């Protein structure tokens, strides 16, 4: 079982941090290449977990002499019975990559979809705030001549109050 978890925050460039079992270190470059198809920017943390549920899940110890005997017998069977000797001493990397890349593709697609939804909500919020601010600007533009008159009247009243009935030239005010 392979599970992939992704989380990200906004960032100017793509900063990809991968936490995965050592078993997958061989695939790191391929993982980065695959994810770059979906993600262009952001600080992205990728967590890959692997659990092996194969039957028995036994732990073997390498026995050089026994392995040598098996290889000798494989050669003999190839010669005697015409059976192709295609024994490989490696993990089935292709099969493992198929499973891992499928999980990564699914996670990346869901990641992009969630970013698009978040972006749409952000757009709605910003447009709402912009509409509100436009309304305020319209209100201010409409009221500004009245506000200037009201402010001038208040100042004149204050000056007259301070002068306490003393006459003053209107031009000086």
Secondary structure as UniProt FT lines:
FT   STRAND          2..9
FT   STRAND          14..19
FT   HELIX           22..27
FT   HELIX           28..36
FT   TURN            37..38
FT   STRAND          42..50
FT   HELIX           64..81
FT   HELIX           93..163
FT   TURN            164..165
FT   TURN            170..172
//
